[in-house]
Amino acid sequence: MRAVLSKTVGPPSSLVIEEIPAPRPGPGEVAIDVAATGLNFFDTLIIADKYQYRPVRPFSPGGEVAGRVVEIGEDVSRLAVGDRVITYLRWGGLSERVVVSEDFVVAIPDGIDMETAAALQVTYGTTVHAYRDRARLRPGETVAVLGASGGIGQSAMEIAKIMGAEVIACASSGAKLDFCRKYGADETINYAEEDLKLRLRALTGDRGVDVVFDAVGGTYAEAALRAIAWEGRFLVIGFASGTIPKMPLNLVLLRGCDVLGVFWGESVLRDPDGHRENMQVLLDWVGAGKLKPHIHAVYPLDRIAEALDLIAGRKVKGKIIVKP
């Protein structure tokens, strides 16, 4: 089978495509022929050894796939050959076949295509975990989304609206904010031109926002924390800016707020039952027409460097899918 391989530390141009043996499932595992792989910002980091995990090389990036079960191992009870499924892998998904424990596999309902299903897990899975399990988001609350036009930002806006919250989209250009309005933003802030703290407080009648969803880090994190409501929740999703902020803890004390880490990948490994429940919630929303991931582009395997360069350059609105 063909697979994209990271054999040396480097940018997307360092990746190669090679023929490697197809994996076989062991006990409790299933083999899946990959129909679509969702790309994420962490794929640009993991090949440069800048991510939390550093797999032994050679390895294939790509953490989320949709496909069809083609072989099952012993003791597999929930799945059968022919099932259409999604799964989270951490890495290994940019290949024609993957093997994974059935604990991390969820069936795709009829009517949902593979590309849409492949776009759901990391970004939307992270977001639904952040809101449901960590922030306990309630209807009527206000959510400020930093970096709102990216893939994770889009999911943060859409799911907040589905859960009954008001959304303030924060991004760095008018064009990005125009995109955000199409995906549920009630209010917008261009933080390249406006004072983020003052605008957030003004838009909430000086009360502050209930939840900050921050996948960016960098210089705007502290400004958002300074605009948080009493007993608000600051969700630490990631650091797409490349800078990990150092937050004054006196702000946490003065606001009586919570700073909550959202390490979705680890939560999947520690609580696979909870992960499958959250994924079923997402699939139900898609099936009901409440949620539709925006696919920025679909690429073939041999254009993987081009696809990842777009993500690294922050030129993507929504999700990029690769079809092996």
GIPE-V811095 format. One record per pair of residues at least 4 apart in sequence whose C-alpha atoms are under 6 Angstrom apart, sorted by the first residue. I is the first residue (numbers start at 1). J is the second residue. D is the distance in whole Angstrom. If there is no record, write none. Layout:
BEGIN
i->[I/I]
j->[J/J]
d->[D/D]
END
This chain:
BEGIN
i->[1/1/1/1/2/2/2/2/3/3/3/3/4/4/4/4/5/5/5/5/5/6/6/6/6/7/7/9/9/10/10/12/13/25/25/25/25/25/26/27/27/27/28/28/28/28/28/29/29/29/29/30/30/30/30/30/31/31/31/31/31/32/32/32/32/32/32/33/33/33/34/34/34/34/35/35/35/36/36/36/36/36/36/37/37/37/37/37/38/38/38/38/39/43/45/45/46/46/49/60/60/61/61/61/62/62/62/62/63/63/63/63/63/64/64/65/65/65/66/66/66/66/67/67/68/68/68/68/69/69/69/70/71/84/84/85/85/85/86/86/87/87/96/114/120/121/122/123/124/126/127/128/129/130/131/131/131/132/139/139/140/140/141/141/142/142/142/142/142/143/143/143/144/144/145/145/145/146/146/147/147/147/148/148/148/148/148/149/149/149/149/149/150/150/150/151/151/155/156/157/158/160/161/167/167/168/168/168/168/169/169/170/170/170/171/172/172/172/173/180/181/190/191/197/197/197/201/201/201/202/204/207/208/208/208/209/209/210/210/211/211/211/212/212/213/214/214/214/215/215/215/216/216/216/216/217/217/217/217/218/218/218/218/228/230/230/231/231/232/233/233/233/234/234/235/236/236/236/237/252/252/267/268/268/285/285/286/286/286/294/295/295/296/296/296/296/297/298/298/298/299/300/300/301/309/310/311]
j->[19/20/22/96/18/19/95/96/17/18/94/95/16/17/60/94/15/16/58/59/60/15/58/59/60/57/58/47/48/14/48/305/305/29/30/31/73/99/73/73/74/75/73/74/75/76/101/73/100/101/102/71/72/73/99/100/69/70/71/98/99/67/68/69/70/97/98/67/68/97/66/67/96/97/66/67/323/65/66/115/118/322/323/64/65/118/321/322/64/118/119/321/320/61/50/51/50/51/54/92/94/91/92/94/91/92/93/94/88/89/90/91/93/87/88/86/87/118/85/86/114/118/84/85/82/83/84/85/81/82/83/81/81/107/108/106/107/108/105/106/104/105/324/118/124/125/126/152/155/264/156/132/133/134/135/136/137/136/164/165/164/165/165/210/165/166/167/209/210/167/211/212/168/212/169/170/213/170/214/153/170/171/153/154/169/170/171/153/154/176/180/317/154/317/318/318/319/159/160/184/184/165/165/185/186/185/186/187/188/185/188/188/189/190/190/190/191/192/190/185/185/194/196/223/224/227/206/208/227/206/208/229/227/228/229/228/229/229/232/232/233/234/234/235/235/235/236/237/237/238/239/238/239/240/241/221/239/244/245/241/243/244/245/232/255/256/256/257/257/257/258/259/259/260/260/260/261/262/262/256/257/271/272/275/290/291/290/291/292/318/318/319/317/318/319/320/320/320/321/322/322/322/323/324/313/315/316]
d->[5/6/6/6/6/5/6/6/6/6/6/4/6/4/5/6/6/5/6/5/5/5/5/5/6/6/5/6/5/6/5/5/5/5/5/6/5/6/5/5/4/6/6/6/5/5/6/5/5/4/5/6/4/6/6/6/6/6/5/6/4/6/5/4/6/6/5/5/5/5/6/4/5/5/6/5/6/6/5/6/6/6/5/6/4/6/6/5/6/5/5/5/6/6/5/5/6/5/6/4/6/5/5/6/5/6/4/5/6/5/4/4/6/6/5/6/6/5/6/4/6/5/6/6/6/6/5/6/5/5/5/5/6/6/5/5/4/5/6/5/6/5/6/6/5/5/6/5/5/5/6/6/5/5/5/6/5/5/4/5/6/5/5/6/6/5/6/5/5/5/5/6/5/5/5/6/5/5/5/6/6/5/4/6/5/6/6/5/6/6/6/6/6/5/6/4/5/6/6/6/6/5/5/5/5/6/6/5/5/6/5/6/5/6/5/5/6/5/6/6/5/6/6/5/6/5/4/5/6/5/6/6/5/5/4/5/5/5/5/6/5/6/5/6/5/6/6/6/5/4/6/6/5/5/5/5/5/6/6/6/5/6/5/6/5/6/5/4/5/6/5/6/5/6/5/6/5/6/5/6/5/6/5/5/5/5/6/5/6/5/6/5/6/5/5/5/5/6/5/6/5/6/5/5/6/5/6]
END
